[in-house]
Amino acid sequence: MPDSGEELLFPSWPQHGEEERTGLLRALAQEGWWRNGGSEVEDFEREFAAYHGAPYALATTNGTHALELALEVMGVRPGDEVVVPAFTFISSSLAVQRIGAVPVPADVRPDTYCLDAESAAALVSPRTRAIMPVHMAGQFADMDALEKLSVDAGVPLLQDAAHAHGAQWQGRRVGELGSVAAFSFQNGKLMTAGEGGALLLPDEESHREAYLRHCCGRPPGDRLYAHLTQGSNYRMNEFSASVLRAQLGRLEGQLQVREQRWAHLREALAAIGGVVPQGRDERGTLHAHYMAMVRLPGISARARLALVDGLVERGVPAFVGFPPVYRTEGFRHGPVPAGTEELAARCPVAEEIGGDCVWLHHRVLLADVPVLDRLAEVFAGLVRAL
């Protein structure tokens, strides 16, 4: 079918309703609008922790700060190393560099685009203080292999779950896996207050340390300026928390819709010659689908951008994939590992995905099936025209 060039209509994002409006008014009526003057942040933390099966949650200013805070709580210090995926949004490596540590990029799996446990294992050294799997697009990394690596190497995991709100691995939620996890609530995420972040923490000790560090070193209820450790102001405000409580309430229903819609769209996209959708590890019993990701092996940079531009012109929220973190200018401005010039050779899969991946925002997967069918037709027409 020839492409008519019509604009496709998808649900808007962020989505909001009376729940968010009620929450904002509730926060407005409080005596204080910061976490120590109201109750919205603490209520959100309890609800978010419970939903993800974690003992504790701590709300933060954004997801990047959540990663920085987690690394500090885990004892990562300047000069230490953290293994990160080569294919991820820059915050994963940037957070490491911002505290003076060294991100060591490891390769990713060609099917799920998540951290490859064997590649990570080869890079663990006496200086490694953490391994950071990223649950890419809401698809869990191979937590069985990575948890074994963590135990064998004596190095803790930090889950970058910025894409994985509500996701499950073998029926276990992110907070039930026993490791620290960081989330983002930036405007495009599966839950959003425009900006914001959160940590899930496995025990009282790590929660206490995280609280101190996110509040300039001050303990709860402090009136004596008792700054007990280093830290900064990473506190979430009451208005953001009130919105996120409402967003959490609609998350489960949206996750189920996305699971169903992706199964349909994936089949349609896979039928297009030269298009390979992101694979799925079936141990991931609930995929959050932050992105609908596909690869077009062998596509040129110019053709990939033309494809994305063509989709955007038709109203599709489409984007090129991330470059490998070490190929960004910002990466080279911070602490870098020895042998940086060899990174491309040791991360061949990340090199390929970084050059041939295209992704669609998750609001596409909230559309009705006929819209998805038309999207697949448009996608096929644009690919044939390249």
C-alpha positions in Angstrom: 0.0 0.0 0.0 1.5 3.4 -0.9 2.2 5.7 1.9 -0.2 8.6 1.8 1.8 10.8 4.2 -1.1 11.2 6.6 -0.4 12.0 10.2 -1.0 9.1 12.6 -2.7 9.9 15.9 -1.4 8.4 19.1 -2.4 9.0 22.7 -0.7 12.0 24.3 2.0 11.8 26.9 2.1 12.5 29.8 -1.4 11.4 30.7 -3.2 12.9 33.6 -6.7 13.2 35.1 -8.6 14.1 38.2 -6.2 11.9 40.3 -3.2 14.2 39.5 -5.4 17.3 40.0 -6.6 16.1 43.3 -3.1 15.3 44.5 -1.7 18.7 43.5 -4.5 20.4 45.4 -3.9 18.1 48.4 -0.2 19.1 48.4 -1.0 22.7 47.9 -3.1 22.7 51.1 -0.3 21.4 53.2 1.6 23.6 55.6 4.9 22.8 53.8 5.7 22.0 50.2 9.0 20.2 50.8 9.3 16.6 52.1 9.9 17.6 55.7 6.8 19.8 55.8 4.3 17.5 54.2 3.4 13.8 53.7 3.2 13.3 49.9 6.8 12.2 49.5 6.8 9.8 52.3 3.4 8.3 51.2 4.8 8.0 47.6 7.9 6.2 48.9 5.9 3.7 50.8 3.5 3.0 47.9 6.3 2.8 45.3 8.4 0.4 47.5 5.3 -1.8 48.2 4.4 -2.0 44.5 8.0 -3.1 43.6 8.4 -5.5 46.5 11.2 -3.5 48.2 11.6 -2.8 51.9 12.5 0.9 51.3 12.2 3.6 48.6 13.7 7.1 48.6 12.4 9.8 46.2 15.0 12.0 44.5 15.2 15.0 42.2 15.8 12.9 39.1 17.0 9.6 37.9 20.6 10.6 37.3 20.9 11.9 40.8 19.3 8.6 42.0 22.2 6.7 40.3 24.8 9.0 41.8 23.3 8.7 45.2 23.2 4.9 44.9 26.8 4.7 43.9 27.8 6.8 46.9 25.7 4.6 49.3 27.4 1.5 47.8 30.8 2.9 48.7 32.0 3.9 45.2 34.6 6.6 45.5 36.8 8.6 43.1 39.1 6.3 41.2 37.0 3.2 41.6 35.5 1.4 38.6 31.9 0.5 37.7 31.1 -1.8 34.9 28.3 -0.3 32.7 26.7 -1.3 29.5 28.2 0.3 26.4 24.7 0.7 24.9 22.6 2.9 27.3 21.6 6.4 27.8 24.5 8.5 28.9 23.2 8.9 32.5 24.4 5.4 33.3 28.1 6.3 32.7 27.7 10.0 33.6 26.6 9.3 37.1 29.7 7.2 37.7 32.0 10.0 36.3 30.2 12.7 38.3 31.4 11.1 41.6 34.9 10.8 40.2 34.7 7.0 39.5 35.5 5.3 36.2 32.8 3.8 34.0 34.1 0.6 32.3 31.8 -0.1 29.3 31.0 -3.7 28.6 29.2 -5.2 25.6 25.5 -6.0 25.4 23.5 -8.9 24.1 22.3 -8.7 20.5 18.8 -9.9 21.3 17.8 -7.9 24.4 20.3 -5.0 24.1 21.1 -5.5 27.8 24.4 -6.0 29.6 26.2 -9.2 28.6 27.3 -11.0 31.7 30.3 -12.7 30.1 31.5 -9.3 28.8 31.0 -7.8 32.2 32.8 -10.6 33.9 35.9 -10.1 31.7 36.2 -6.5 32.9 35.9 -7.0 36.7 39.1 -6.0 38.3 40.4 -5.4 41.9 39.2 -1.8 41.4 35.6 -2.7 40.5 33.1 -1.6 43.1 29.8 -2.1 41.3 28.2 -3.7 38.2 25.3 -1.7 36.6 22.9 -3.7 34.5 20.4 -1.5 32.6 16.9 -3.0 31.9 16.9 -1.6 28.4 13.5 -0.4 27.2 11.9 -2.3 30.1 13.4 -5.7 29.2 15.2 -7.2 32.2 18.9 -7.9 31.9 19.9 -11.5 32.6 19.7 -11.2 36.3 20.4 -14.9 36.9 23.8 -14.6 35.3 24.5 -11.2 36.7 23.6 -12.2 40.2 25.9 -15.2 40.0 28.7 -12.9 38.7 28.0 -10.5 41.6 28.4 -13.3 44.1 31.4 -14.9 42.4 33.2 -11.5 42.1 32.1 -10.1 45.4 30.8 -7.0 43.6 27.3 -5.6 44.2 24.8 -4.9 41.4 23.1 -1.6 40.9 20.0 -2.0 38.7 19.4 1.0 36.4 15.7 0.5 36.2 14.9 3.9 34.6 12.9 2.0 31.9 11.5 -0.8 34.0 8.7 0.5 36.3 6.6 -2.5 37.2 8.7 -5.0 35.2 9.2 -8.6 36.5 11.9 -11.2 36.3 10.6 -14.7 36.8 7.7 -13.3 38.7 9.9 -11.2 40.9 9.6 -7.4 40.9 12.6 -5.1 40.8 12.7 -4.6 44.5 12.5 -8.3 45.3 15.9 -9.0 43.7 17.8 -7.8 46.7 20.0 -5.2 45.0 19.8 -1.4 44.9 17.7 -0.1 42.0 17.4 3.4 40.5 14.3 4.8 38.6 13.6 7.9 36.6 10.4 9.9 36.4 11.5 12.3 33.6 8.8 13.5 31.2 9.0 10.6 28.8 9.1 7.8 31.4 6.4 5.2 32.2 5.6 7.3 35.3 6.3 11.0 35.3 6.2 14.2 37.2 8.2 16.0 34.5 11.4 15.2 36.5 12.1 13.0 39.5 13.7 9.8 40.5 13.8 7.1 43.2 15.9 4.4 44.7 14.7 1.1 46.0 16.9 0.0 48.9 17.2 -3.5 50.3 17.8 -2.8 54.0 17.5 -0.2 56.8 21.3 0.6 56.8 21.4 1.5 53.1 18.1 3.5 53.4 19.5 5.5 56.3 22.7 6.3 54.4 20.8 7.3 51.3 18.5 9.5 53.3 21.4 11.3 54.9 23.2 11.9 51.7 20.1 13.1 49.8 19.4 15.6 52.6 22.8 17.3 52.9 23.9 14.8 55.5 21.1 15.7 57.9 19.0 13.0 59.7 15.2 13.1 59.8 13.9 15.7 62.2 17.3 17.4 62.6 17.1 20.8 64.3 20.8 21.2 65.1 22.3 21.2 61.6 23.9 17.8 62.4 25.5 17.1 59.1 26.6 13.5 59.7 28.1 12.8 56.3 28.8 14.2 52.8 25.8 14.8 50.6 23.7 17.2 48.6 20.1 18.2 48.2 18.5 15.5 46.2 15.1 15.8 47.8 11.8 15.5 45.8 9.2 18.1 46.4 5.6 17.4 47.6 4.0 18.4 44.3 6.0 16.0 42.3 5.3 13.2 44.7 1.5 13.9 44.6 1.5 13.5 40.8 3.6 10.3 41.0 1.2 8.8 43.4 -1.6 9.2 40.8 0.7 8.0 38.1 1.5 4.8 40.0 -2.2 4.1 40.3 -2.6 3.8 36.5 0.7 2.1 35.8 -0.5 -1.5 36.1 -3.3 -1.1 33.5 -1.0 0.7 31.1 1.6 -2.1 31.4 -0.9 -4.7 30.4 -2.0 -2.7 27.4 1.6 -2.2 26.2 2.3 -6.0 26.6 -0.6 -6.8 24.3 0.0 -4.1 21.8 3.7 -4.8 21.5 3.0 -8.5 20.7 0.8 -7.3 17.8 3.2 -4.5 16.5 6.3 -6.7 16.9 4.8 -9.3 14.6 3.9 -6.7 12.0 7.4 -5.0 12.1 9.2 -8.4 12.0 7.4 -9.1 8.7 9.2 -6.1 7.1 12.3 -7.1 5.3 15.4 -5.8 7.0 13.7 -4.9 10.3 14.6 -6.9 13.4 12.6 -6.1 16.6 14.2 -6.2 20.1 14.2 -9.8 21.4 12.7 -10.9 24.6 14.1 -13.1 27.4 11.1 -15.1 28.4 12.3 -15.1 32.0 11.2 -11.5 32.0 7.6 -12.3 32.9 6.5 -8.7 32.5 8.2 -6.4 30.0 7.6 -2.7 30.8 8.0 -1.5 27.2 9.4 1.9 27.7 10.5 1.8 24.1 9.5 -0.2 21.0 12.9 -0.9 19.6 14.0 -2.4 16.3 17.2 -2.8 14.4 17.9 -2.3 10.7 21.2 -4.1 10.2 23.4 -2.5 7.6 21.5 0.8 7.4 23.5 3.9 6.9 23.5 6.8 9.3 21.9 9.0 6.7 19.2 6.4 5.8 18.4 5.8 9.5 17.9 9.5 10.1 15.7 9.8 7.0 13.5 6.9 8.3 13.1 8.6 11.7 12.4 12.0 10.1 9.8 10.3 7.9 8.1 8.8 10.9 8.2 12.0 12.9 6.6 13.9 9.9 3.7 11.4 10.2 3.2 12.0 13.9 5.1 9.0 15.1 7.3 9.7 18.2 10.4 8.0 16.7 14.1 8.4 17.6 17.5 7.0 16.6 19.1 4.7 19.1 21.8 5.7 21.6 25.4 5.8 20.4 27.8 3.7 22.6 28.5 5.8 25.6 32.2 6.0 24.8 31.5 7.6 21.4 30.0 10.7 23.1 32.1 13.8 23.6 30.9 14.0 27.2 32.3 10.6 28.1 35.8 11.8 27.3 35.4 14.8 29.5 35.3 12.6 32.6 37.4 9.8 34.1 37.8 7.1 31.5 39.2 3.6 31.7 42.6 2.6 30.4 42.5 1.4 26.8 39.7 3.7 25.8 40.9 3.5 22.2 40.1 -0.3 22.2 36.5 0.0 23.5 34.9 -0.3 20.0 36.8 -3.5 19.4 35.6 -5.1 22.6 32.0 -3.9 22.3 31.1 -5.0 18.7 27.4 -5.6 19.5 27.0 -2.1 21.0 28.8 -0.7 18.0 26.2 -2.3 15.7 23.1 -1.5 17.7 24.3 2.1 18.2 24.4 2.5 14.5 21.3 0.6 13.3 18.7 1.0 16.1 15.4 3.0 15.9 12.9 3.3 18.7 9.4 4.4 19.2 8.1 6.0 22.4 5.8 3.8 24.6 2.8 6.0 24.0 2.6 4.3 20.6 1.8 1.1 22.4 -1.3 2.7 24.0 -2.9 3.1 20.6 -5.6 0.9 19.2 -4.7 -2.0 17.0 -5.9 -0.4 13.7 -3.5 2.5 14.3 -0.6 0.1 14.9 -1.5 -1.7 11.7 -1.3 1.5 9.8 2.0 2.4 11.6 3.5 -0.9 10.4 2.4 0.0 6.8 3.9 3.4 7.0 7.1 1.9 8.5 7.3 -0.6 5.7 6.8 2.1 3.0 9.5 4.3 4.4 11.9 1.3 4.6 11.3 0.4 1.0 11.9 4.0 0.0 15.4 4.2 1.6 
